C-alpha cells in the first residue's frame, strides 16, 4: 500500500512531547508520507523534523478536524494513496509495530476503519485514529465532508457534527467500515474489572468509581472505561484522558502501573508527560 499519515497535534505548552516523537517513529515506519499539523507548536524539534515530511503550524481553531482538513490539503491528489490515516496525539502509542495492525483481517475488507467503534452519541468510529482507503479517498462524499468542516463553538459540536457525522456520511454513501474493537454493546464492567481499576480496599474511592460508572451508564466510552478489553483486542494505544480527565474516577496510579507493566518501554515517556501536564486525582 501507498500510505500517508496526518497527525493533528496540540500541547498546552506549545511543545512536541517526547511521547509524540516516539509515536511519529512508529508512523514513519509505515508511511510513505508523514504530515504533522500543530495548533500550538511553531516548529518541530530536530528528532521530530527528521521523521516528518511536512510540518504545518496553524491557529488553534477547528480542533483536530480543522488540522486534518489542512493536512489532507498538503497531500495533493488523494488518489495517489491507497490509504490515508488521520491520527491525533490524545492517545499514547502506538506501543507496537503498526504493520500487523494495518494488515489485520478484521479491517482488511473495510473502506474506512478505526481502532474503536463506539455507541456514545451515536454509532461511530472514534476519531483519534481513522483510516480511509482509496474508494473513500476518491469519493464525492469524502470531499464534501471536508469542504464542510468549519470551526465549531465546542468540543461537543465537533463530536456531533464531525466525529459522529463522518461515520454517518460515509456509511450512508455505502462504504464499509470496521474497527479492531467494537464497544457498542459493552455492558457495565464486571466486579473483577472494577477491582483492577480501583482497589476494593479503598472503599471511598471504590464507591465513587461505582457511582460514576452507574451515573454515566451505557453506552460507555470503550477507550476510557474498557481500555484493557481494547488492548486485548489488539488496539496498541492508551488514551491520555484516562489519567487527565479521569471520567470514570479510576485509580490512575493503579491503571498506570498495570499499563506500563504491559508496555515497559513506554513507562518513562508516559510518566514524564503526565508529570508535566498533570494527573487527575481521586475525586
N, C-alpha and C positions, 0 to 999 in steps of 0.2 A: 504493500500500500504506500501511496504517496500521502504523507500526513502532515498537517500543520497543527500547532498548539498555540492558543491565545490565552495568556494568563492575565487576569484582572487583579491588580494589587492595590491595597490601601493599608497604610500603617499610621496610627495616630501621631507617631513621632517622625513621620516622613522618611523612614529608612527602609532598606531592603533587609529584612531579618535573615540571619543565617539559616533559619528553618525554610525560608523561601528559596534561598540559594540551593539548599540540599534538594528541595523538590525540583528545581529547574534542572539539576543534573539528571534526574530520572526522566524528565520530559525530553531533554536533549537527546537521550539515547533512543527515543522512538519517533522523533520529529524530524522531518526534512526542513521545516520552517518553524521557528520558535519566536513568538512576539510577546513582549511584556508591555502591558499598558498600566501605568500607575496614576492614581488620583491623589498621590501625596508626595512621592519621591520625585526629585527633579533630575536625578541621574542614577545610573547603576554603579555599584561598586565593581572593582576590577574583576572579582571572581564571578560575578553575575554577567558582566559585559562580555566575557569570553564565551558565555553559553548562549546568549540571545542573539538572534539575527537582527532584530529591531527592537528599539525601546521608544515608547511614546508616553511622555508626561502629559497630563491633561488636568483640567479643573475637576474638583470633587463634586460633580453633578451627575445625576443619572444612575448612580450606583453601578453595580457590575455590568448591567446590561448596556449602559452607555459606554463603558470601557470596551466591552466585547464588540459592540457595533463599530466603534472606531478602529479596533484591532482587526476586525474582519476586512475593513476597507483597505488596510495596508497589504492584505494578501493578494490583491488583484483579482483576476477572474477565478472564481471558486471552482470552476470545472477543471482546474489544474490539479485538484486534490481528490483523492479517494475518500479521505476522512479529515474533518476539522474538529478539534476538541477545544471546547471553551471551559476553562477552569478558573477558580479563584484561590486566594490564599486563606480562606476561612477554615480550611482543614489542614492538619499536619499530614504530611505524606507526599507522594506515595512511599510506603515503607518497604516495598519490594519492587523488583523488576516489573515494569508495566507490560512487557511483551506478552506473557501468558494471559494477562487480564484482557488485553486488546484482542486476543485470539480466542477468548472463551466461547465455547459453543452456545452458551445461553444468550449471547448477544450477536452471534455470527450472522444471523439472518435479518437483523434489525436494520431499518433505515436510519433510525436515531436511537440513542440509548444513553443510559446514565448508570451511576453507581447504585443509586437508591430510588425506588419508586414509593411514593407516599400518598396517603389519602387526606392529609391535612389540607384544609382549604380547597379540596378538590383533587381528583386523581391527577398526579403529575410526577415527572422526574425532577428530583431536587437539582437545582441549577448550579450547585458548586462544582459539578462535573457533568458536562453534556457533550456527547459525541454525535456528529452529523455525517452521514455518508453521502456519496455522490448524488443519488436520486433526490435527496433533500436539498443539497447544496445548489443544485441547478434548477430548483423548482420555483415557480412564481410565488408560492405560499411562503417560502423561506425569505425571499426578497421582500415581499410585502410586510412580513413581520418586522424585519429590521428597519425598514423605512418608517414604520410607525412607532419606533422606540423614541420616546421623548421623556424628559425628566418628570418624575413623579414626586408628589409632595411628601411621601412617606415610604418607609420600607414595606409596609403592608400593601401599599399601592403597587409597588414593584412586584411583590409576590403574586398578587391577584391578576394584574394585567400581563405580566411578562413571564414569571416562573410558571404559574399555572396556565396562563394564556398561550405560551409557546407550545406546550404539550398538547393543549386542546386544539390549536390551529393546525398543527402537523397531523394529529390523529384524524381530524375532520377532513384533511386533504387525502387521507387514505394511506398514510405512511405507517409502517410497522415500528413499534417501539419495544424496548426490552430494558431490563436492569439486572445487575448482579444480585441485588437483594430487593425483594418485593415486600414492603412493610405495610401494605394496605389492610391486611387482615390481622395485624398484631393485636392480640388481646392484652389485658393487664399483665405486668411482669409477674413471674412466679415468685413465691416467697424466697426461694433459693437465689433468684436473680436480685431481689431486693437486698438480701443479705450480702451479696457480692458488691453492691454499690454503697451500702451503708451498714456499718457494724450494728447488729441487733443488740449489742451491749450498750450502745449509746442510745438509750431509749428516747431521749428528747429529739435527737436528730432523726432517728428511725421513724418516729411518729410524724415529724414534719414531712419527711420524704413520702410516706404513705399517703398523707392527706393531700400533698401536692399532686401526686400521681392520680389520685381519685378525683380531685377537683378539675384537673386538666382533661382527664378522661380520654377515651379513644375518639377519633384516631390519633395515636401518639406520633411524635416525631421520631422515626426509627433511627435516625443517625445520632440522636442525642440520648434517648432512653434505652435503645436496643443496639448500642454501638457494637457490643460483643457478638450479638447474633449476626450483624452485618459483616464483621470481620471474619467470623467463621464461614460466611458465605463467599469470602474472597475479596471483600472490599478493603483495599490496603491504605485506608485513611482513618483519621480520628478528628472529629470536629472540635475546634478550639472552644466553641460555645459551651461544651460540657464543663469546662473549667472556668470560663469567664462569666457567662450569663447564668450558668447552672440552673436551667429552667426547672429541672425535676428535683432539685435540692439533694443531689447525691453528695457523698463524701469525696470531694475532689482529690484529696490526698490518697485515699484508698483506690480510686479509679486510676490515678496517675501511677501508683506503684504497680498495679496489675497490668496496665497497658505497657509500661516501659519494661516490665519483665518479658513481655511478649516481643517487643522491638527494642532491645537494649541499646543499639547503636543510636537511636533517636533520643534516648533519655536525656542526655545533657543539653541537646538542642531545644527540646520542648521545655525543659526546666528553666533554661536561660531566658527563653521567650516569655514564659509565664512570670518570671521574676521581674521582668521589665514592664509588662503590660498589666499585671495584677491577676490575682486568683480570687474567685468568688468564695465567700465564707459559707457557714452552715445555715444561715437564716433562710 
